Amino acid sequence: PLLLALLLGLGRAWRAAPGWARSAAVAGVAYMLVHLALNRFSGGDNFYSYRLPLEMLTLAAPLLAVAWREWTSVTARRRRWFVGLAGVSVLVHALGAIFWTPTFDEASPWTNFKVAEAVANGGLAALPVVGVVAGATVLAMVRTGRQTAGTATPPGEGSM
């Protein structure tokens, strides 16, 4: 989810980024397309989280950093949205990493979201994880709003 706040700024980032950052992002997308053509989807139920886009995200990281600088960090509202979406990302992965266990059944991975099922089966045990991540996210969002109140330049900008 946190990539949503960065993807909106890719147009500005593309214009502002150095050539090597754009080339790395293009190479990452090409690499992922090759792997999407080569790798057969067999369900993905026996591991948690995504695995195919990791190399693409690594190669796109410089361009995404420029997207942060050029678009996301420009206003306090966008920064708060970024922090909130980062919190959602951490929450989803924390719940899945803690409560998901591989199942070797015949259920369709297209229709059964095993992570949601694992969290539901975890019951009240998931509440502390949700509470800690949600609390930290809200505090970070409030702090982000306070830090930048009344300032025209994003944190880290203008000091160079």
N, C-alpha and C positions, 0 to 999 in steps of 0.2 A: 503493500500500500504506500509506503513512503516514496516509491518511485513516481507515483502520480504527481507529486508536487514538483518533481524535477523534470518530468517529461513535458510538462506545459511550457517550460523554458528552453526546450531544445532548439527552437528557431533562433532565438537570441544567442544561445550558446554556440551554435554552429557558426554564426557570423563572427563571434568574438574569439573563438578558440584557435590555438595555433594548428598548423597543418598536421603535425604529428598526432594531436589528440583526435582530430577528425578521422585521420587514417586508422588509428587504433580502433575507434568505434566502428568504422566500416568493416575492418578485419574481424572484429568480434561478431558482428551481424552475419558476415559471410561464413565464419566458423560455425555459428549456430545453425544456419540454414543447411550446411553440409551435414551436420549431426542430425538434424531433424529428418533429412532424407535417408541417412544411414541407419539410424536407430529405430527399431520397431517398438511401438508402444505395446507393452505387455501387461499394463496395469499399474505398475508403480506402487502396489500395495505392500511390498516387502521392504520398503525404506521410507523414511519420513522426509519431507520437504522436497524442494526442487533440486535437480542435479544437473540438468543440461544447460541452463543459462549461466552457470557460474563463471565460465571463462569469458562469455560475452560481457557480463557485468563488470568483470575485472578490466577488460580492455576498454569498456565504455566509461569507467570511473573518472578519467580526466575530463571528458566531455560533460559528464554529470556534475562534476565539481564546478565547472564553468557555468552550467545551468543554475546551480545554486547561487553563485555570485551574481549572475546577470539577471535572474528573474525571481527566484524563491526568496532570497535574502533582502530584496529591495524594500519590502514593507513588513511591518510587525505582524499583520494578519497572515501573510504568506508564511512567515517563519513559524507562527503558532500552528497553522495547518500542517506544516512539515513535521513539527514536533508531535502533534497529535497522530498523524499517520505513521510516524516512526514508532510511537507507542502501540498502535494497533499491530504493526508488523512484529514487534517484540512479543506482544501478547499471543498472537496466533502461533508463532514459532515456539514460544515457551510452553504453551498448553499442549501443542503437538509433541514436542520433545519429551515432556514429562509423562503424559498420559497415553500416548500412542504405543501400541505393541503390534508387531506384525501378525497378520492373520493370513492363513493359507486356505481360504475358502474360495468358493466359486462365485462370489458376489461380483457384480460388475463395478469396476472402478469408475465408470462413467456415471453411475447412478447412486452409489453408496460412498459418502464422504466419511472415511474411517476415523479421521481426527475428531470430527464433531461427535461421532458415536463414542469414541474413547473418552472424551471429556464428559459427555452425558453419563457414561457408566462410572466415571470417577466421582460424580456427585459433588458433595460438599468439599472434597479434597481440592477441587479446582478453585474454590473461592479465595483462598489466600494468594494464589498466583494472580488471579484477576485483580484482587485488591491491591497488591503491591505494584503491579505494572500500571494499573489505572491511576493509582495515587501518584506514582512517580511521573507519569505522563502529565497529569493535571498540574502538579507542581512545576514541572519544566515549562509547560505552556504559560502559566502565570508568571514565572520568572522571565521568560522570553518577552512577554508583554511589558513587564516593569523595566527591564534592562534598556529597552529601546524607546520607552516613552519620552517624547520630546526630542529625540535625536533624528537627524535626517539621514545619517550614514549608517549602514549596517555595521555590526560588530566586526572588528578586524579591518575594516575599510578606512582609508584616510590616515592610517598610522605609518604607512610606508613612504 
